[in-house]
């Protein structure tokens, strides 16, 4: 005769979460569990696989965006971004100043300052974009601009080696 309490306990036992199979009589040690977790959570270093190089390592990078705004509209499109040279970076700063009517940055709220930075940067870094992204200042949702900028920033951080520096506890400069 089966014991309903024992059956329920067996079904609710989270052995599968600990990587224990039915043939293991005892719980694994903490060190063993720690080793299993670390082995399963180590991200693959894209630079370590020469057969599958990370496309962000190229000067130009193409990505697809799919962003759902708060109203439920889905914004999709393919973008190609490029790494900016020093001259272009200074032009980004000049455009950012123009968008701010020449006022000091600290005179703006954080969102306005950030949106002006993203729009200026994207104006120089995006070399291909869908029609709806031709003039980002006409969009209503700044989240769309943030989503595009996040991809562009990821490309630049990877290409310039800032990701590795930040993960090693160093600050990026620039």
Backbone bond lengths (Angstrom), bond angles and torsions (degrees), N, CA, C in turn:
res aa  C-N    CA-C-N  psi(-1)  N-CA   C-N-CA  omega(-1)  CA-C   N-CA-C  phi
1 X - - - 1.438 - - 1.525 108.26 -
2 X 1.315 116.46 135.16 1.462 119.04 -177.02 1.521 110.06 -84.82
3 X 1.323 113.42 153.00 1.453 120.94 179.55 1.530 107.45 -100.12
4 X 1.357 119.29 112.23 1.469 121.26 -176.36 1.527 112.67 -60.56
5 X 1.327 117.54 -35.55 1.463 120.31 179.34 1.519 110.47 -66.35
6 X 1.323 116.86 -44.67 1.465 121.31 179.47 1.535 110.50 -64.48
7 X 1.327 116.95 -41.08 1.472 120.78 177.78 1.529 111.06 -60.44
8 X 1.332 116.42 -43.90 1.449 120.74 179.44 1.531 110.55 -64.95
9 X 1.336 116.93 -42.11 1.463 120.44 178.34 1.528 110.76 -61.48
10 X 1.313 116.88 -41.69 1.461 120.27 178.90 1.534 111.76 -63.28
11 X 1.333 116.34 -40.70 1.458 120.17 -179.23 1.529 112.10 -70.08
12 X 1.328 117.00 -30.82 1.458 120.92 -178.25 1.526 113.28 -90.80
13 X 1.331 117.82 -4.03 1.456 121.72 179.77 1.534 109.28 -69.45
14 X 1.333 117.48 121.98 1.472 120.20 -175.70 1.528 113.87 -83.92
15 X 1.334 117.55 40.86 1.465 119.95 -179.00 1.528 111.53 -57.07
16 X 1.316 116.23 -35.90 1.469 119.18 -178.44 1.528 112.07 -63.84
17 X 1.329 117.34 -28.23 1.460 120.32 178.38 1.521 111.95 -73.07
18 X 1.315 116.66 -25.15 1.458 121.44 -179.67 1.519 112.22 -95.01
19 X 1.320 117.08 0.16 1.462 120.20 179.82 1.516 112.38 73.76
20 X 1.342 116.97 29.01 1.464 121.34 -178.56 1.523 107.95 -100.96
21 X 1.320 115.58 131.68 1.458 116.65 173.72 1.531 108.47 -99.25
22 X 1.312 116.32 170.00 1.465 120.97 -175.10 1.519 112.93 -64.87
23 X 1.323 118.42 -16.18 1.462 120.95 -179.29 1.528 112.78 -84.44
24 X 1.336 118.29 -12.13 1.461 121.47 178.20 1.522 108.74 -85.85
25 X 1.324 117.37 118.30 1.457 119.10 -176.15 1.522 113.68 -74.85
26 X 1.335 117.78 -32.06 1.447 120.81 -174.96 1.520 111.20 -117.99
27 X 1.322 115.03 162.22 1.458 119.76 173.98 1.520 109.17 -67.79
28 X 1.320 117.31 144.24 1.462 119.17 176.39 1.529 109.75 -67.53
29 X 1.315 115.88 157.53 1.463 120.37 179.11 1.526 109.72 -70.12
30 X 1.327 115.53 163.51 1.459 120.11 177.38 1.525 110.70 -59.71
31 X 1.328 116.48 -40.90 1.468 119.90 179.52 1.521 111.41 -63.73
32 X 1.342 116.16 -38.79 1.458 120.22 178.38 1.531 109.90 -64.83
33 X 1.320 116.92 -45.07 1.464 120.26 178.69 1.528 110.51 -63.07
34 X 1.330 115.89 -42.44 1.457 119.87 179.02 1.527 110.14 -59.61
35 X 1.323 117.30 -43.73 1.461 121.22 177.74 1.511 112.38 -61.67
36 X 1.339 116.57 -41.36 1.468 120.08 178.76 1.522 111.26 -64.15
37 X 1.338 116.43 -42.88 1.466 120.23 -179.93 1.522 110.00 -63.91
38 X 1.330 117.02 -46.89 1.456 120.05 -178.44 1.524 111.80 -64.29
39 X 1.312 116.84 -37.88 1.467 119.83 179.78 1.523 111.32 -67.71
40 X 1.325 116.75 -32.65 1.458 119.28 -177.22 1.515 113.06 -88.25
41 X 1.324 117.89 -12.03 1.458 118.75 -176.01 1.520 113.78 -112.67
42 X 1.313 118.30 8.82 1.453 120.72 178.00 1.528 108.10 -78.84
43 X 1.346 117.59 116.61 1.457 118.67 179.82 1.523 110.43 -70.45
44 X 1.317 114.59 146.30 1.461 119.30 177.91 1.518 108.86 -70.71
45 X 1.307 116.89 131.77 1.450 121.73 176.93 1.527 107.30 -79.52
46 X 1.343 117.51 112.43 1.460 119.55 -176.18 1.525 112.86 -59.83
47 X 1.325 117.81 -27.33 1.455 120.14 -179.36 1.524 111.87 -76.55
48 X 1.356 117.03 -16.59 1.462 119.66 -175.96 1.526 113.05 -84.21
49 X 1.301 118.37 -10.50 1.452 121.79 -178.54 1.533 109.37 -108.47
50 X 1.340 117.45 95.52 1.466 119.21 -176.92 1.524 113.20 -65.51
51 X 1.337 117.53 -20.74 1.467 119.71 179.17 1.521 111.22 -75.14
52 X 1.310 116.94 -25.18 1.458 121.25 -176.33 1.536 109.44 -132.14
53 X 1.331 117.66 71.29 1.462 119.06 -178.23 1.528 111.15 -69.05
54 X 1.306 115.90 147.63 1.457 121.26 178.76 1.526 108.25 -70.30
55 X 1.340 118.17 126.73 1.467 120.13 -178.55 1.529 112.55 -64.82
56 X 1.329 118.08 -17.64 1.469 120.18 177.87 1.525 111.62 -69.85
57 X 1.327 117.06 -9.91 1.458 121.00 177.95 1.523 113.47 -77.46
58 X 1.310 117.08 -7.10 1.464 121.90 178.35 1.524 110.30 -91.83
59 X 1.330 116.67 156.36 1.466 120.09 -179.22 1.530 111.33 -64.34
60 X 1.317 117.34 -33.94 1.472 121.48 174.06 1.529 108.02 -110.04
61 X 1.310 114.90 142.86 1.468 120.90 -175.93 1.521 108.50 -139.35
62 X 1.326 116.49 130.04 1.454 121.76 178.63 1.521 109.20 -108.87
63 X 1.324 115.29 135.17 1.463 120.50 179.11 1.524 109.68 -140.95
64 X 1.313 114.79 157.11 1.456 121.26 176.52 1.521 108.50 -105.54
65 X 1.305 114.90 135.82 1.463 120.95 179.39 1.518 109.03 -109.01
66 X 1.314 115.44 137.39 1.460 121.68 168.71 1.516 106.10 -136.93
67 X 1.321 116.04 110.41 1.458 122.30 -175.79 1.523 108.70 -127.44
68 X 1.321 115.81 129.07 1.466 120.62 177.23 1.518 107.91 -105.96
69 X 1.328 116.02 118.84 1.460 119.43 -178.42 1.534 110.45 -81.27
70 X 1.309 116.17 175.53 1.467 121.85 -175.71 1.527 112.63 -63.97
71 X 1.306 117.68 -21.48 1.465 121.15 178.92 1.535 112.12 -89.01
72 X 1.318 115.66 -2.07 1.455 120.37 178.01 1.518 114.71 94.58
73 X 1.323 117.56 -2.88 1.468 120.28 178.87 1.528 108.70 -74.14
74 X 1.319 115.46 136.29 1.466 121.05 179.49 1.525 108.44 -102.55
75 X 1.334 114.25 124.74 1.455 122.50 178.69 1.520 107.50 -103.02
76 X 1.324 115.62 119.76 1.464 119.30 -179.81 1.525 109.31 -128.71
77 X 1.299 114.27 155.31 1.449 118.64 175.97 1.512 111.24 168.13
78 X 1.315 114.20 163.20 1.452 120.88 178.39 1.525 108.58 -104.66
79 X 1.328 114.33 134.13 1.456 121.87 -178.98 1.517 109.41 -123.57
80 X 1.315 116.65 146.33 1.458 121.77 169.90 1.518 106.47 -123.84
81 X 1.319 114.48 128.71 1.454 121.06 -179.49 1.521 109.27 -119.24
82 X 1.308 115.68 159.17 1.465 120.30 179.29 1.528 108.64 -129.82
83 X 1.314 115.31 159.97 1.452 121.53 175.08 1.529 107.84 -78.06
84 X 1.314 116.00 131.38 1.462 120.55 -179.51 1.524 111.16 -82.23
85 X 1.328 115.82 144.10 1.466 119.41 172.00 1.531 107.98 -88.09
86 X 1.299 116.75 176.37 1.468 121.34 -175.56 1.529 111.57 -61.09
87 X 1.332 116.60 -42.40 1.468 119.99 179.14 1.528 110.84 -59.69
88 X 1.322 116.69 -45.59 1.465 120.24 179.66 1.524 111.09 -64.25
89 X 1.325 116.80 -36.65 1.473 119.95 177.63 1.532 111.08 -62.83
90 X 1.323 116.66 -38.26 1.463 118.04 178.25 1.532 110.61 -71.33
91 X 1.332 117.16 -31.05 1.465 120.05 175.20 1.533 110.46 -67.05
92 X 1.339 116.76 -35.13 1.470 120.56 174.88 1.529 109.16 -58.66
93 X 1.334 116.22 -45.06 1.460 120.13 179.11 1.516 112.54 -62.01
94 X 1.339 116.58 -40.45 1.465 120.13 178.91 1.526 110.69 -66.02
95 X 1.330 117.08 -41.34 1.460 119.83 178.79 1.530 110.58 -66.19
96 X 1.312 116.35 -39.25 1.468 120.43 178.29 1.531 109.66 -60.50
97 X 1.312 116.39 -41.21 1.456 120.58 177.86 1.527 110.81 -63.88
98 X 1.335 116.78 -41.44 1.472 120.41 178.98 1.526 110.87 -63.97
99 X 1.337 116.99 -41.03 1.472 119.87 178.31 1.532 111.00 -63.16
100 X 1.309 116.16 -28.56 1.460 121.20 178.14 1.516 113.09 -93.16
101 X 1.317 116.69 15.42 1.465 123.03 178.44 1.528 111.76 54.78
102 X 1.335 116.82 30.30 1.454 120.92 177.21 1.519 114.79 74.54
103 X 1.321 116.82 5.16 1.459 120.47 -179.39 1.528 109.89 -76.94
104 X 1.336 117.55 153.50 1.471 119.79 178.26 1.528 110.72 -62.10
105 X 1.341 116.34 143.59 1.467 120.91 -178.47 1.523 112.50 -54.96
106 X 1.335 116.68 -37.96 1.468 118.41 -176.60 1.523 112.73 -72.10
107 X 1.323 117.92 -2.40 1.464 119.86 176.28 1.532 111.81 -87.38
108 X 1.341 116.73 -5.01 1.462 120.85 -179.25 1.517 111.10 -105.24
109 X 1.318 115.14 151.66 1.466 118.77 171.74 1.527 107.72 -68.27
110 X 1.323 115.71 160.46 1.471 120.80 -174.20 1.521 112.22 -59.00
111 X 1.341 117.50 -40.33 1.462 119.22 -177.25 1.529 111.57 -65.70
112 X 1.321 117.33 -43.47 1.467 120.13 179.87 1.521 110.68 -63.48
113 X 1.322 116.88 -44.17 1.468 120.53 178.96 1.523 110.77 -61.13
114 X 1.337 116.71 -41.97 1.465 120.18 -179.09 1.526 111.38 -68.95
115 X 1.316 117.22 -43.98 1.464 120.38 179.77 1.528 109.95 -61.76
116 X 1.332 117.67 -42.56 1.469 120.14 178.42 1.526 111.16 -62.40
117 X 1.332 116.61 -39.79 1.469 119.86 177.26 1.529 110.60 -63.06
118 X 1.341 116.91 -48.06 1.466 120.13 -177.17 1.525 111.28 -63.77
119 X 1.331 117.15 -45.10 1.467 120.29 -179.66 1.527 110.45 -61.40
120 X 1.320 116.71 -44.11 1.471 120.28 -179.80 1.522 110.76 -63.25
121 X 1.320 116.29 -46.02 1.458 120.23 -178.71 1.529 110.83 -63.76
122 X 1.314 116.58 -45.24 1.468 120.48 -178.25 1.531 111.52 -66.47
123 X 1.322 117.24 -30.64 1.469 120.28 178.31 1.529 110.92 -60.22
124 X 1.336 116.79 -32.25 1.466 120.83 -179.53 1.524 113.32 -95.87
125 X 1.327 117.92 -29.59 1.464 118.77 -174.21 1.528 113.76 -89.60
126 X 1.323 118.58 -28.32 1.470 119.52 -178.51 1.528 109.82 -81.11
127 X 1.325 115.51 119.49 1.461 119.62 178.73 1.526 111.92 -101.88
128 X 1.329 116.70 -18.99 1.468 121.69 173.87 1.517 107.21 -142.01
129 X 1.330 115.31 139.17 1.461 120.85 -178.82 1.520 109.16 -158.07
130 X 1.328 117.19 157.18 1.469 119.35 177.70 1.532 110.70 -68.93
131 X 1.309 116.03 161.83 1.476 121.16 -177.51 1.525 112.55 -55.13
132 X 1.332 117.04 -39.87 1.466 119.42 -176.55 1.534 112.43 -65.75
133 X 1.332 117.46 -15.32 1.463 121.13 -178.44 1.526 112.40 -102.98
134 X 1.328 117.77 12.93 1.466 120.43 -179.20 1.526 111.95 -62.93
135 X 1.318 118.21 -37.95 1.467 121.37 177.48 1.522 107.63 -130.40
136 X 1.318 115.97 93.95 1.460 121.18 -175.46 1.523 112.51 -63.71
137 X 1.317 117.39 -22.17 1.463 119.92 -179.43 1.521 112.52 -71.45
138 X 1.323 118.27 -10.91 1.461 120.25 179.00 1.528 112.30 -89.83
139 X 1.328 117.51 -7.35 1.468 120.85 179.91 1.528 110.13 -75.87
140 X 1.316 117.02 151.76 1.464 120.60 179.36 1.527 112.86 -90.78
141 X 1.321 117.32 -31.67 1.469 121.47 -173.30 1.522 110.39 -99.56
142 X 1.340 117.82 111.04 1.467 118.90 178.72 1.528 112.89 -65.78
143 X 1.331 117.30 -15.52 1.462 120.74 177.26 1.519 112.60 -62.72
144 X 1.321 117.04 -30.55 1.470 120.57 177.95 1.532 109.37 -65.74
145 X 1.320 115.28 -44.54 1.468 120.05 179.33 1.524 109.27 -63.49
146 X 1.331 116.53 -41.61 1.470 121.32 179.07 1.532 110.65 -61.37
147 X 1.335 117.45 -41.05 1.469 120.99 -179.75 1.532 111.10 -63.61
148 X 1.326 116.61 -42.56 1.471 120.38 178.05 1.524 109.49 -65.51
149 X 1.336 116.39 -47.14 1.454 121.13 -177.61 1.531 111.76 -62.26
150 X 1.322 117.16 -35.42 1.466 120.71 178.81 1.516 110.80 -59.56
151 X 1.328 117.36 -42.29 1.470 121.15 177.61 1.526 111.33 -66.39
152 X 1.327 116.09 -43.14 1.469 120.50 179.79 1.528 109.62 -63.54
153 X 1.322 116.69 -43.64 1.467 121.21 -179.98 1.529 111.09 -64.40
154 X 1.329 116.54 -38.12 1.462 120.75 177.50 1.534 110.56 -62.35
155 X 1.333 115.94 -42.30 1.464 120.58 177.47 1.523 110.41 -60.63
156 X 1.322 116.42 -49.51 1.470 119.92 -177.91 1.524 111.47 -64.21
157 X 1.321 116.53 -42.98 1.467 120.00 -179.71 1.521 111.06 -61.10
158 X 1.329 116.71 -41.14 1.460 120.51 178.94 1.518 110.69 -68.88
159 X 1.329 116.10 -50.40 1.460 120.94 -176.14 1.532 111.91 -59.36
160 X 1.324 116.77 -42.67 1.460 121.30 -176.27 1.528 113.19 -86.28
161 X 1.337 116.92 -1.24 1.459 120.42 177.75 1.518 114.11 79.30
162 X 1.332 117.08 13.78 1.460 119.84 -179.27 1.519 111.61 -72.44
163 X 1.335 118.21 -30.52 1.472 120.67 178.82 1.513 110.47 -59.50
164 X 1.323 116.84 -47.38 1.464 120.80 -179.01 1.523 110.31 -64.36
165 X 1.324 117.49 -39.50 1.465 120.67 -179.80 1.521 110.40 -66.01
166 X 1.327 117.34 -40.81 1.463 120.35 -179.69 1.521 111.20 -69.16
167 X 1.321 117.53 -39.10 1.461 119.03 -179.74 1.520 111.15 -70.55
168 X 1.326 117.17 -20.74 1.465 120.69 176.63 1.526 110.82 -88.37
169 X 1.329 117.24 5.99 1.449 120.81 176.84 1.508 114.03 89.16
170 X 1.319 117.53 10.32 1.460 120.93 179.90 1.511 108.84 -97.83
171 X 1.278 116.85 158.86 1.458 122.41 177.54 1.516 108.93 -95.22
172 X 1.323 115.98 143.29 1.463 118.21 172.57 1.511 107.78 -82.56
173 X 1.283 115.95 150.27 1.465 119.00 177.07 1.513 107.94 -112.06
174 X 1.292 116.33 143.33 1.457 118.58 175.78 1.447 114.30 121.24
